[in-house]
Amino acid sequence: MRDVAWNFATSAPADLEGFKLAVAHYQQEVSNTLWEGERVVCPSGLLTIVVHRPWLDGEKGLTWLELESPDKTAWTEAQLMFSLHQAMTKLGELYDHSYFEGLIRHDERSFELILGS
């Protein structure tokens, strides 16, 4: 999942529908493309996301997020981006590495989150 433009430092609505509109607006501004967010991107309801923050020392630089989809069966792009945004907001300490650059799939239910500046 690399075709979504988003900045985790951006203030976002607390509900999924508002968040979808915010991402669609940001996507249009940044890359002049449309984003609807309804595409199913993962058939597994429970995901492990590895976040690597190399500017933090040692083990602090690696975080494993356990995310469960709202319907517990699959994830749409919008649901996954919304859950990631909420989790990243709680993590803090993103500095200038707050841009979503994609997810790299390791297996059916684990991914690595790529952050950029």
C-alpha positions as CSV (number, residue, x, y, z in Angstrom):
1,M,0.0,0.0,0.0
2,R,2.0,2.9,-1.3
3,D,-0.4,5.1,-3.2
4,V,-1.8,7.0,-0.3
5,A,-0.6,10.5,0.5
6,W,-0.8,11.3,4.2
7,N,1.0,13.0,7.0
8,F,0.6,11.5,10.5
9,A,1.3,14.9,12.0
10,T,-1.8,16.3,10.3
11,S,-4.8,17.0,12.6
12,A,-7.5,14.6,11.7
13,P,-11.2,14.0,12.5
14,A,-12.0,11.5,15.2
15,D,-14.5,9.5,13.1
16,L,-13.8,7.3,10.1
17,E,-16.0,9.2,7.6
18,G,-14.4,12.6,8.5
19,F,-11.0,11.0,8.3
20,K,-11.7,9.6,4.8
21,L,-12.7,13.1,3.6
22,A,-9.5,14.5,5.2
23,V,-7.2,12.0,3.4
24,A,-9.1,12.4,0.1
25,H,-8.6,16.2,0.4
26,Y,-4.9,15.8,1.3
27,Q,-4.4,13.3,-1.5
28,Q,-5.9,15.7,-4.0
29,E,-3.8,18.6,-2.8
30,V,-0.5,16.7,-2.7
31,S,-0.7,14.4,-5.6
32,N,-3.7,15.6,-7.6
33,T,-5.2,12.1,-7.5
34,L,-8.5,10.8,-6.2
35,W,-8.7,8.5,-3.2
36,E,-11.8,6.8,-2.0
37,G,-10.4,4.3,0.6
38,E,-12.9,1.5,0.0
39,R,-10.5,-1.0,-1.6
40,V,-9.9,-4.0,0.6
41,V,-6.2,-4.2,1.3
42,C,-5.9,-7.1,3.7
43,P,-8.2,-10.1,4.3
44,S,-7.0,-10.6,7.9
45,G,-8.8,-8.9,10.7
46,L,-5.8,-8.8,13.1
47,L,-2.6,-7.1,11.9
48,T,0.9,-6.6,13.4
49,I,2.6,-3.4,12.1
50,V,6.3,-2.9,12.8
51,V,7.2,0.8,13.1
52,H,11.0,1.6,12.9
53,R,12.0,5.0,14.3
54,P,15.8,5.0,13.9
55,W,16.2,8.3,15.6
56,L,15.3,6.6,18.9
57,D,18.0,4.5,20.6
58,G,17.9,0.7,20.6
59,E,14.7,-1.0,21.4
60,K,12.8,2.3,21.7
61,G,13.2,2.6,18.0
62,L,11.1,-0.5,17.2
63,T,7.4,-0.6,18.0
64,W,4.9,-3.4,17.2
65,L,1.3,-2.3,16.8
66,E,-1.5,-4.8,17.0
67,L,-4.5,-3.6,15.1
68,E,-7.9,-5.2,14.7
69,S,-10.3,-4.3,11.9
70,P,-13.7,-2.9,12.9
71,D,-15.5,-5.9,11.5
72,K,-12.7,-8.3,12.6
73,T,-12.5,-9.9,9.1
74,A,-10.7,-7.5,6.6
75,W,-9.3,-4.0,6.2
76,T,-10.2,-1.3,3.7
77,E,-7.5,1.4,3.0
78,A,-9.6,3.9,4.9
79,Q,-10.0,1.7,8.0
80,L,-6.3,0.8,8.0
81,M,-5.1,4.4,7.5
82,F,-7.5,5.6,10.3
83,S,-6.2,3.0,12.7
84,L,-2.6,3.8,11.8
85,H,-3.2,7.5,12.3
86,Q,-4.7,6.9,15.7
87,A,-1.8,4.6,16.7
88,M,0.9,6.9,15.4
89,T,-0.7,9.9,17.2
90,K,-0.3,8.0,20.5
91,L,3.3,7.0,19.7
92,G,4.5,10.6,19.3
93,E,8.1,11.4,18.6
94,L,7.9,11.3,14.8
95,Y,9.9,14.5,14.3
96,D,10.0,15.2,10.6
97,H,9.4,11.5,9.7
98,S,5.6,11.8,9.8
99,Y,4.8,11.1,6.1
100,F,3.2,7.8,5.2
101,E,5.3,6.2,2.5
102,G,3.7,2.8,2.5
103,L,3.4,-0.6,4.1
104,I,5.6,-3.5,3.2
105,R,4.0,-6.9,3.6
106,H,6.0,-9.5,5.5
107,D,3.2,-12.1,5.5
108,E,-0.5,-12.3,5.5
109,R,-1.0,-10.3,8.7
110,S,2.3,-8.5,9.3
111,F,3.6,-5.3,7.7
112,E,6.3,-2.7,8.2
113,L,5.3,0.9,8.1
114,I,7.5,3.1,6.1
115,L,7.8,6.7,7.2
116,G,9.4,9.5,5.3
117,S,10.2,13.2,5.8
